[in-house]
């Protein structure tokens, strides 16, 4: 775990930087120029025809800074979830292996526990030493060798899996924070837009409502985009949480079926 944490932290930092550069480049090169061009055309059309009905453009809906920040946070969260999903997938593949390596009908006794433990360590690659299944099986067989109790070995399986569930739950806290921050950023855009609209209220009284409508558009667009992104991100979070919980349950079932039942005092 000590070796994985710094690499994951560095990955998260670089993922945030790359997400910001990528989204900002798209906004500078595509979204804001097209939004400004569309707005200019709309102003010309409205000045020539007082009965002209304004059209809507996706570029205008997306052009403000709050929407850009929401997309940066979304890509950052997706990168973190992708990292965790790949880690879960690698651990799921380990469940397809027979780490005990004993024919059906043979049992692990107290006398052969140390030999079996050494065999399991030999079968597990160095990169997979920290996987949940590896830690659970090695902890269980060491406890069985020390206490000569199958019940103690089974208790270790349960304890390690419960600790893993709590750890994975805490690791999702940063993503849940991002999911909370996105609607908050959208609400900031709402407050900013309403504030700008109120500051131009005197123009609306004089008959010029262009500035007020643009500011209210900022308020509503930022909230709309933030809520849509938040709904999509929460779906991804719950999908990853389900995958992690399924991994813990599969490890418990694997240990019960392939290991604990083959222990004999």
HUGIZI-V524969 format. One record per residue. N is the residue number from 1. SS is DSSP state (alpha for helix, beta for strand, coil for the rest). D_FIRST is the distance of its C-alpha to the first C-alpha in Angstrom with 2 decimals. Layout:
n->(N	N)
ss->(SS	SS)
d_first->(D_FIRST	D_FIRST)
This chain:
n->(1	2	3	4	5	6	7	8	9	10	11	12	13	14	15	16	17	18	19	20	21	22	23	24	25	26	27	28	29	30	31	32	33	34	35	36	37	38	39	40	41	42	43	44	45	46	47	48	49	50	51	52	53	54	55	56	57	58	59	60	61	62	63	64	65	66	67	68	69	70	71	72	73	74	75	76	77	78	79	80	81	82	83	84	85	86	87	88	89	90	91	92	93	94	95	96	97	98	99	100	101	102	103	104	105	106	107	108	109	110	111	112	113	114	115	116	117	118	119	120	121	122	123	124	125	126	127	128	129	130	131	132	133	134	135	136	137	138	139	140	141	142	143	144	145	146	147	148	149	150	151	152	153	154	155	156	157	158	159	160	161	162	163	164	165	166	167	168	169	170	171	172	173	174	175	176	177	178	179	180	181	182	183	184	185	186	187	188	189	190	191	192	193	194	195	196	197	198	199	200	201	202	203	204	205	206	207	208	209	210	211	212	213	214	215	216	217	218	219	220	221	222	223	224	225	226	227	228	229	230	231	232	233	234	235	236	237	238	239	240	241	242	243	244	245	246	247	248	249	250	251	252	253	254	255	256	257	258	259	260	261	262	263	264	265)
ss->(coil	alpha	alpha	alpha	alpha	alpha	alpha	alpha	alpha	alpha	alpha	alpha	alpha	alpha	alpha	alpha	alpha	alpha	alpha	alpha	alpha	alpha	alpha	alpha	alpha	alpha	alpha	alpha	alpha	alpha	alpha	alpha	alpha	alpha	alpha	alpha	alpha	alpha	alpha	alpha	alpha	alpha	alpha	alpha	alpha	alpha	alpha	alpha	coil	coil	coil	coil	coil	coil	coil	coil	coil	alpha	alpha	alpha	alpha	alpha	coil	coil	alpha	alpha	alpha	alpha	alpha	alpha	alpha	alpha	alpha	alpha	alpha	alpha	alpha	alpha	alpha	alpha	alpha	alpha	alpha	alpha	alpha	alpha	alpha	alpha	alpha	alpha	alpha	alpha	alpha	alpha	coil	coil	coil	coil	coil	coil	coil	coil	coil	coil	coil	coil	coil	beta	beta	coil	coil	coil	alpha	alpha	alpha	alpha	alpha	alpha	alpha	alpha	alpha	alpha	alpha	coil	coil	alpha	alpha	alpha	coil	coil	coil	alpha	alpha	alpha	alpha	alpha	alpha	alpha	alpha	alpha	alpha	alpha	alpha	alpha	alpha	alpha	alpha	coil	coil	alpha	alpha	alpha	alpha	alpha	alpha	alpha	alpha	alpha	alpha	alpha	alpha	alpha	alpha	alpha	alpha	alpha	alpha	alpha	alpha	alpha	alpha	coil	alpha	alpha	alpha	alpha	alpha	alpha	alpha	alpha	alpha	alpha	alpha	alpha	alpha	alpha	alpha	alpha	alpha	alpha	alpha	alpha	alpha	alpha	alpha	alpha	alpha	alpha	alpha	coil	alpha	alpha	alpha	alpha	alpha	alpha	coil	coil	coil	alpha	alpha	alpha	alpha	alpha	alpha	alpha	alpha	alpha	alpha	alpha	alpha	alpha	alpha	alpha	alpha	alpha	alpha	alpha	alpha	alpha	alpha	alpha	alpha	alpha	alpha	alpha	alpha	alpha	alpha	alpha	alpha	alpha	alpha	alpha	alpha	alpha	alpha	alpha	alpha	alpha	alpha	alpha	alpha	alpha	alpha	alpha	alpha	alpha	coil	alpha	alpha	alpha	beta	beta	coil)
d_first->(0.00	3.81	5.36	5.10	6.10	9.14	10.22	10.33	12.15	14.46	15.12	16.19	18.42	20.07	20.51	22.38	24.52	25.42	26.27	28.49	30.25	30.85	32.23	34.24	35.78	36.93	38.40	40.22	41.52	42.30	42.05	43.73	46.56	47.43	47.30	49.62	51.97	52.15	52.82	55.57	57.24	57.11	58.79	61.53	62.14	62.35	64.72	67.01	67.01	66.72	66.24	63.30	60.34	57.02	54.55	50.79	48.32	44.60	44.33	45.84	43.54	40.43	41.65	40.67	37.75	36.24	36.03	34.44	31.73	31.15	30.72	28.28	26.11	26.58	25.46	22.40	21.45	22.29	20.05	16.99	18.13	18.71	15.19	13.95	17.00	16.36	12.88	14.75	17.57	15.76	14.53	18.13	19.51	17.88	20.00	23.04	22.49	23.96	21.35	23.81	26.50	29.44	32.69	33.69	35.55	33.67	31.52	28.77	30.47	29.46	30.94	29.02	25.64	24.34	25.74	24.17	20.71	21.23	22.53	19.56	17.21	19.80	20.01	16.36	15.67	13.00	11.56	11.47	10.06	6.95	9.62	11.04	14.24	13.02	11.26	14.38	16.89	15.77	15.55	18.92	20.69	19.73	21.10	24.09	24.81	24.74	26.71	28.77	28.38	27.63	27.39	24.60	22.63	23.33	22.31	18.85	18.48	19.61	17.49	14.11	15.35	16.59	13.38	11.74	14.88	14.61	11.10	12.37	15.56	14.29	12.54	16.08	17.65	17.81	19.60	21.85	22.70	23.76	25.80	27.47	28.06	29.91	32.83	32.96	33.46	36.14	37.79	37.92	39.85	42.11	42.93	43.56	45.80	47.80	48.21	49.59	51.88	53.28	53.93	56.08	57.98	61.19	61.21	60.98	63.96	65.86	65.09	62.22	59.23	57.30	54.96	54.37	53.52	51.10	49.28	49.15	47.84	44.90	44.25	44.39	42.66	39.55	39.26	39.92	37.29	34.62	35.31	35.32	31.97	30.50	31.83	30.34	26.89	26.87	27.70	24.66	22.39	23.93	23.73	19.96	19.63	21.98	20.02	16.81	19.06	20.82	17.74	17.08	20.81	21.02	18.40	20.49	23.62	22.45	21.62	24.95	26.96	25.64	24.35	25.41	28.99	29.26	28.57	31.78	32.66)
